[in-house]
Amino acid sequence: MIVFDRFVLNNELRIIVHRDKTTPLAAVNILYQVGARNENPERTGFAHLFEHLMFGGSANIPCYDEPLQWVGGENNAFTTNDITNYHLTLPAENIETAFWLESDRMLSLAFTEKSLEVQRSVVIEEFRQRYLNQPYGDVWLHLRPLAYKVHPYRWATIGISEKHIAEATMKDVKDFFFSWYAPNNAIMVVAGNVQTHEIIKLSQKWFGGIPKRNISKIKILQEPEQTKTRRLVLERPVPMDALYIAFQMPGRMHNDYKPLDIISDLLGNGKSSRLFRTLVMEKKIFGDIEAYITGSIDTGLLIVEGRLNPGISFESSENAVFEILNELSLNLTETELQKVKNKAEAALIFNYMDILNKATSLAFFEMMGDASLINSELEGYQKVTLKDIKVLSKKYIRKENASILYYKSITK
């Protein structure tokens, strides 16, 4: 049981405090409810750009990293299609430094042309290196728009094109910041060897004076149910052919989410999984294969991806995969299911041994409606039954619900 306190400032900043006396550290996690889903289709990649800009100097602090390093802290951030998340850890006695740094950049960035140009160059270079010049790097630039036709999940967090970032103006950047970065669009979690009454004082001191802002209202079009197989063939100079199959699945809070997460583990999580054991070790159709879910808030994807061995055709490899998928609903045993549930339970428990992971998860569940959902997460996986797996496999793991990408290897 993860115990926490919750309070809200007058500017609507939600704050959660979790005390863990077993560590000398404190973690501060600030989640902003803005991700790639909130972008203009003509101006994508801005949420990810801001992940970088937020470290380029704020209203009164020209350098974010140095003061944190002086007090023994470290930081990082990540962007998804749903959120942008900033987090840091430091000795608990130096916690006020974190409040000073984070409140100043929530108040306003420095918005200098130099910072914009530096971070713009970094993001464009990342786009080229990770997505365009790396083997298989552009998969998600093509698989997302194949699987999504309406929802803004159809583009990756890096954006549709590097051109959108290259053409970003200072006005574009300021508009995005003041539309999304605000106390009333953020959740702060403080976890570690801290006292709630002290965190309340620090929160009021450093964040209480930041005004609320008018948060942009963007209507998110929901993805309709897929009724027909979609296919795409890409030819690239990569070492091996690769097969990608994406099945539509419900979002993070749907009742079917956890059973489908278990299904992905049964199919392709580790060397004892069905796909790996049969298609890699026994039949040697693939050199490697795995299955996983995207974990999206709205309609997500269950992905099967594998690298084909030489001489294996796409058609035969696809048929072999679907043969395994179809068998899951027919011959699954309670022992096999329990083994996977035990692995999921162990992974979840291990994850929550870290204060930063607890802080990040508390912020996410608070955004989803209630931070206490973190305490029912494990129970949800334990309740998955053989019947759930059989029924949902037939419902979601079928060709009519699949977007299939053949990633073909060619020589330059």
Secondary structure as the mmCIF struct_conf table of DSSP 4:
data_model
#
loop_
_struct_conf.conf_type_id
_struct_conf.id
_struct_conf.beg_label_comp_id
_struct_conf.beg_label_asym_id
_struct_conf.beg_label_seq_id
_struct_conf.end_label_comp_id
_struct_conf.end_label_asym_id
_struct_conf.end_label_seq_id
STRN STRN1 ASP A 5 VAL A 8
TURN_TY1_P TURN_TY1_P1 ASN A 10 ASN A 11
STRN STRN2 ARG A 14 ARG A 19
TURN_TY1_P TURN_TY1_P2 LYS A 21 THR A 22
BEND BEND1 PRO A 24 PRO A 24
STRN STRN3 LEU A 25 TYR A 32
BEND BEND2 GLN A 33 GLN A 33
HELX_RH_3T_P HELX_RH_3T_P1 ALA A 36 ASN A 38
BEND BEND3 GLU A 39 GLU A 39
STRN STRN4 ASN A 40 ASN A 40
TURN_TY1_P TURN_TY1_P3 PRO A 41 GLU A 42
STRN STRN5 ARG A 43 ARG A 43
TURN_TY1_P TURN_TY1_P4 THR A 44 GLY A 45
HELX_RH_AL_P HELX_RH_AL_P1 PHE A 46 LEU A 53
TURN_TY1_P TURN_TY1_P5 MET A 54 PHE A 55
BEND BEND4 GLY A 56 GLY A 56
STRN STRN6 SER A 58 SER A 58
BEND BEND5 ALA A 59 ASN A 60
BEND BEND6 PRO A 62 PRO A 62
BEND BEND7 TYR A 64 TYR A 64
HELX_RH_AL_P HELX_RH_AL_P2 ASP A 65 TRP A 70
TURN_TY1_P TURN_TY1_P6 VAL A 71 GLY A 72
STRN STRN7 GLU A 74 THR A 79
BEND BEND8 ASN A 81 ASP A 82
STRN STRN8 THR A 84 PRO A 91
HELX_RH_3T_P HELX_RH_3T_P2 ALA A 92 ASN A 94
HELX_RH_AL_P HELX_RH_AL_P3 ILE A 95 LEU A 107
STRN STRN9 LEU A 109 LEU A 109
HELX_RH_AL_P HELX_RH_AL_P4 GLU A 113 GLU A 126
HELX_RH_PI_P HELX_RH_PI_P1 PHE A 127 LEU A 132
BEND BEND9 ASN A 133 GLN A 134
TURN_TY1_P TURN_TY1_P7 PRO A 135 ASP A 138
HELX_RH_AL_P HELX_RH_AL_P5 VAL A 139 ALA A 147
BEND BEND10 LYS A 149 HIS A 151
HELX_RH_3T_P HELX_RH_3T_P3 PRO A 152 ARG A 154
BEND BEND11 TRP A 155 TRP A 155
TURN_TY1_P TURN_TY1_P8 THR A 157 ILE A 158
BEND BEND12 ILE A 160 ILE A 160
HELX_RH_AL_P HELX_RH_AL_P6 GLU A 162 ALA A 166
TURN_TY1_P TURN_TY1_P9 GLU A 167 GLU A 167
HELX_RH_AL_P HELX_RH_AL_P7 MET A 170 TRP A 180
BEND BEND13 ALA A 182 ALA A 182
HELX_RH_3T_P HELX_RH_3T_P4 PRO A 183 ASN A 185
STRN STRN10 ALA A 186 GLY A 192
BEND BEND14 ASN A 193 ASN A 193
HELX_RH_AL_P HELX_RH_AL_P8 THR A 196 TRP A 206
TURN_TY1_P TURN_TY1_P10 PHE A 207 GLY A 209
BEND BEND15 ILE A 210 ILE A 210
HELX_LH_PP_P HELX_LH_PP_P1 PRO A 211 LYS A 212
HELX_LH_PP_P HELX_LH_PP_P2 LEU A 221 GLN A 226
BEND BEND16 LYS A 228 LYS A 228
STRN STRN11 ARG A 230 ARG A 236
BEND BEND17 PRO A 237 PRO A 237
BEND BEND18 PRO A 239 MET A 240
STRN STRN12 ALA A 242 MET A 249
TURN_TY1_P TURN_TY1_P11 ARG A 252 MET A 253
BEND BEND19 HIS A 254 HIS A 254
TURN_TY1_P TURN_TY1_P12 ASN A 255 ASP A 256
HELX_RH_AL_P HELX_RH_AL_P9 TYR A 257 GLY A 268
BEND BEND20 ASN A 269 GLY A 270
TURN_TY1_P TURN_TY1_P13 LYS A 271 SER A 272
BEND BEND21 SER A 273 SER A 273
HELX_RH_AL_P HELX_RH_AL_P10 ARG A 274 LEU A 275
HELX_RH_PI_P HELX_RH_PI_P2 PHE A 276 GLU A 282
BEND BEND22 LYS A 283 LYS A 283
STRN STRN13 PHE A 286 ILE A 293
BEND BEND23 ILE A 297 THR A 299
STRN STRN14 GLY A 300 LEU A 308
HELX_LH_PP_P HELX_LH_PP_P3 ASN A 309 ASN A 309
TURN_TY1_P TURN_TY1_P14 PRO A 310 GLY A 311
HELX_RH_AL_P HELX_RH_AL_P11 PHE A 314 ASN A 331
HELX_RH_AL_P HELX_RH_AL_P12 GLU A 334 ASN A 351
TURN_TY1_P TURN_TY1_P15 TYR A 352 MET A 353
BEND BEND24 ASP A 354 ASP A 354
HELX_RH_AL_P HELX_RH_AL_P13 ILE A 355 MET A 367
TURN_TY1_P TURN_TY1_P16 MET A 368 GLY A 369
HELX_RH_3T_P HELX_RH_3T_P5 ALA A 371 ASN A 375
TURN_TY1_P TURN_TY1_P17 SER A 376 SER A 376
HELX_RH_AL_P HELX_RH_AL_P14 GLU A 377 GLN A 382
TURN_TY1_P TURN_TY1_P18 LYS A 383 LYS A 383
HELX_RH_AL_P HELX_RH_AL_P15 LEU A 386 TYR A 396
BEND BEND25 ILE A 397 ARG A 398
HELX_RH_3T_P HELX_RH_3T_P6 LYS A 399 ASN A 401
STRN STRN15 ALA A 402 SER A 409
#
